[in-house]
Amino acid sequence: ELEQAIISNIQQFLLELGKGFAFVERQQRIRFDDEDFYIDLVFYNFKLKCFLLVDLKLGKLKHQDLGQMDR
């Protein structure tokens, strides 16, 4: 599937950067306001001490997509 191939390539790219990135999980479920959301890739950066969340969208960007990222 195209989506899984893209996610795999992004995951490999970030791990090859070698700048403190650690892979945490794929398709991480989070619950917000009684709704379930799935984050395609979750990384942690030890140098910056923060998470990097990758949410892949196929097709045109919609207003609801931006709202989901802004939460």
C-alpha positions as CSV (number, residue, x, y, z in Angstrom):
1,E,0.0,0.0,0.0
2,L,1.3,3.5,-0.9
3,E,0.6,5.0,2.5
4,Q,2.6,2.3,4.3
5,A,5.5,2.7,1.9
6,I,5.6,6.5,2.4
7,I,5.5,6.0,6.2
8,S,8.4,3.5,6.0
9,N,10.5,5.9,4.0
10,I,9.9,8.8,6.4
11,Q,10.7,6.5,9.3
12,Q,13.9,5.4,7.8
13,F,14.9,8.9,6.8
14,L,14.5,10.3,10.3
15,L,16.4,7.4,11.9
16,E,19.3,7.9,9.4
17,L,19.6,11.6,10.5
18,G,21.2,10.3,13.7
19,K,20.6,13.5,15.5
20,G,19.0,12.0,18.6
21,F,15.9,10.6,17.0
22,A,14.4,7.5,18.5
23,F,11.5,5.7,17.0
24,V,8.6,5.3,19.5
25,E,5.6,3.9,17.6
26,R,3.6,3.6,14.4
27,Q,-0.1,4.2,14.4
28,Q,-0.1,5.5,17.9
29,R,-3.7,5.9,19.2
30,I,-4.4,9.0,21.3
31,R,-7.7,10.0,22.9
32,F,-8.8,13.6,22.9
33,D,-12.3,14.9,23.9
34,D,-13.7,11.3,23.7
35,E,-12.4,10.8,20.2
36,D,-9.7,8.5,19.0
37,F,-7.0,9.8,16.7
38,Y,-4.1,7.9,15.2
39,I,-0.6,9.3,14.6
40,D,1.2,7.7,11.8
41,L,4.7,7.9,13.3
42,V,6.0,9.0,16.7
43,F,9.6,9.8,17.4
44,Y,11.4,11.3,20.4
45,N,14.4,13.6,20.0
46,F,16.7,13.3,23.0
47,K,18.6,16.5,22.1
48,L,15.5,18.6,21.9
49,K,13.7,16.7,24.6
50,C,10.5,16.6,22.6
51,F,8.3,14.3,20.5
52,L,8.0,14.6,16.7
53,L,4.6,13.5,15.4
54,V,4.1,12.6,11.7
55,D,0.5,12.5,10.4
56,L,0.4,11.6,6.8
57,K,-2.5,12.9,4.7
58,L,-3.3,11.7,1.2
59,G,-5.2,14.0,-1.1
60,K,-6.0,17.6,-0.7
61,L,-5.4,19.3,2.7
62,K,-8.7,20.0,4.4
63,H,-9.6,22.5,7.1
64,Q,-10.3,19.7,9.6
65,D,-6.7,18.4,9.0
66,L,-5.3,21.6,10.2
67,G,-7.6,21.7,13.1
68,Q,-6.5,18.2,14.1
69,M,-2.8,19.2,14.0
70,D,-3.5,22.3,16.0
71,R,-4.9,20.5,19.1
